[in-house]
C-alpha cells in the first residue's frame, strides 16, 4: 500500500514506508518517495515540468511545456521530446 502526503513544509523526521511526499518549495513543490524501510526518501532525478495543456489527435498526443512541446505517437509508440526527458509512469524513472 502506498500513502500520499500532499504539500508539507518539510519531510517528517520519521518517514512512513512506501510513502510519497509533496514538499512545498517556493511557489511549487518537490516530490519524494520513501523506500520500503522508511529510512530514506528519494527525490526526483532532474527537473520535473508539468504540461500546461495536452492535445490528442487520432495518432499523436502533444504535451505543451510552455516553450517546448513533447509528442507521443500512438501508432509506433515513439516519443519525441523537446526537453530530452520522459518519465515512465510505472517505474518513475526517466526514459529516452
Secondary structure, 3 states (H helix, E strand, C coil): CCEEEEEECCCCCCCCCCEEEEEEECCEEEEEEECCCCCCEEECCCCCCCCCEEEECCCEEEEECCCCEEEEECCCCCEECCCCCEECCCCCCEEC
